[in-house]
Amino acid sequence: MEDRIVKNHRAKLIVDLEMPELAELVAQRLAGVLSVDNACSILTAAVDLKAPQLADACLSYVFR
C-alpha cells in the first residue's frame, strides 16, 4: 500500500509541476503494462495524471 501511495504522490507532482510530456510518457508506459492485477491502480494513476486516454484504456481493459 505504501508503494501505491508514493506512486500516486509522484503522479500528482508531475501534474502540479506542469510536466505534460512526462505525464504522457508515464501514461503510455502504464497503458502498456495493464493487467488484471494492476488495472485499478493504473486507473487511479490515470485520474491523478489527468490522462483520460489512459483511464479509457483501463476501463476498456476491465470491461472487455
N, C-alpha and C positions, 0 to 999 in steps of 0.2 A: 504494500500500500504506500509506503514512504516513497518508493521509486516512482509510482504514478503521480504522487503529489509534486515531486521535484520536476517531472516532465511537464506537468500542467503549468507550473510556475515558469518554466522555460518558454513554453508556448505563449503565455501571457506577456513575458518580457519581449519576445520577438514582435508582438503586436504593439506593445507600449512604445518600443523604440522605433516603430515605423520602419520595419525592415521587410518590405513586401517580397523582395527577391528570395530572402531566406525562408520566409513563410511558405512561398511557393515550392521551393526545393524540399522543405520538410513535408509538405502536403503530398508531393509526388512520391517521395520515399515511403511515406506511410501507406499510400494507396497501393503501392507495390508489395506490401507485406501483410495485407489484410488476411485474417484467418478467423476461424470460429473463436479462438482463444483471445483475440485482441480487438475484435470489431467494435465493441462498446467503448473500450478505452480510446481507440482511434477516433471514434465519433466524438467523444468528449474533447479530444485534442483539436478536432476539426472546428468545433464550436469556439474553442479558445483562440484558435488561429484565424477565426473568421474566414474559413475556407469552405464555402458552400459546395464546391465540386467534390471535395473530399467527403463532406458529410453525405452528399448524394451517393457517392461510391460506397460508403459504409452501409447506408440504408438499402441500397440495391443488393449488396452482398448478403445482408441479413435476411431480406425478404425474397431471395431468389429461390 
